[in-house]
Every structure is written in structure tokens, then in C-alpha cells.
């Protein structure tokens, strides 16, 4: 039997999360140096909806937005069901004023609603915490969609920092679990990474080419596209080293996008010079 040794390089990671304290996640990401990945707090509308559900339940009720709901709030409507038709009766209307729930139509317990609203406002949803972790992985040169949705690849040179972030998120909330499994860079792993990278590069390069070819971007937007194109070139070069493969086709695609973005910047610079 022929034996072959493969290098261990990087890790596969995935997670299972619970709603988690906003302040706890912020402290964890700040301490790890990734405060820029912190998601926004829960919106007033989301927290209000959650508070209403917690106090009054959801059975036979719907929440209907008023015009300009951020200012004017929502209304809770009871559904009266029978065999022939449904009836809809206004229960109460509510909005958030200065951080508290104000009931302006009908009757509801403002104290309990405010209490539940504030509880919801203080936590991040599981989706928001997952979004933050996804952003951290992106800044670690990681790859999403590795093998399947919800599974990510973290390169070796970021692995220690990623484990620190994962441990910190787990400590924020009971039930949070960030699993990291070291990866053997065998043929199957390399193929999965290569396929995900190919899809990513083709999509991003295509979007960059489309953006700069329209001729409608301003100076700042063109420079942003040029930076994105350079980042794409750097990313392909990094994964070429990780996979120990040339990846010449992907390098050419990234270089094409980079060249187009650079040419658009130069053209814009020249036109400004002529106008001046």
C-alpha cells in the first residue's frame, strides 16, 4: 500500500449560537482587535416586535406598520376567525419614544412592553452574532461556503487568533459553540477550497468589470474599485501559496479586473486634468 503524508493547514470552522448580550460581544471583539466587525444594535422595530410577542403572544394576532413606522410605530390587530370569514379588530397601537414603549391607541401594559423591549434591545440575534463572526473570518483571509453553507475555512496563519475569538464568543453566552477542526490539505480539501475560490473570484471580478465599464462611477468609487481589485489579486496569490498551486487562470481573471479598474482611475484622473 502506498502511503502519502499531507500537511495540516488551517481549519474548518462552524458555529451554533444563542441570542447574546450586545455589550458582551462588543467587549470580546474589541479585546481581540476586531471591534470593526461589531454589528449594529437591534433596531427599535425588531425589539418592539419581540417585546409584543413576549408579552401578548402571537396566536391570532398580526402587527401592521403605520406610515413612517420608525416614527409612528405599529398596530396590533386581533384576528377573529370563523368558518366563513375572518374579522380584524384593532387591539392597540404602540411606538418607541425616548427608549420606552408608548401605547397611543387601545390598551396595553406599557411597563411590561418596555421591560421586554429593553431586554431585546440589549441582545444580538443569533443571525447578528453569526454575521459578526463571518466578518471576522473575511478579515482573516478566510473563505465562506467551504464545502457547504455555514462552514468556513480559516488559513493557518490566522488560526490562533480565530480560536481566541471563538473562545471569547463562547464565554459571552451559555449555548454558544464555535467548533474548529484542523484541516488536512489533501486532494479533496484542496479541490473544495479551489472550487469556492474560483466561484468567488469570478463573481467579484465580473462585478468589478461591470462597475468600471459603465463609466458612471465618481473618483472615490473608482479608487474603491481599484482597491477591491488589488485585494482580489492578493487573495488569489495567498491561496496559490496555501494550495501550492499556480492558479494561473484565476490570477489572470483577477489581473484583468485590476487592470480595468486601474485604467478607469487613470482615465478619470486624465479627464480631471484636462478640465482643470
Secondary structure, DSSP 8 states (H G I E B T S, - for coil): -------EEEEEEEEE---EEHHHHHHHHHHHT-GGG------HHHHHHHHHHHHH-STTEEEEE-TTHHHH-EEEEEEEE-SS-EEEEEEEEEEEETTEEEEEEE---HHHHHHHHHHHHTEE-HHHHHHHHHHHHHHTT-BSSSSSTT-EEE-GGGHHHHHHHHHHHHHHSTT-EEEEEEEE--HHHHHHHHHHHHHHHHHHHHHHHHHHHTS---HHHHHHHHHHHHHHHHHHHHHHHHHT---HHHHHHHHHHHHHHHHHHHHHHHHHHHH-
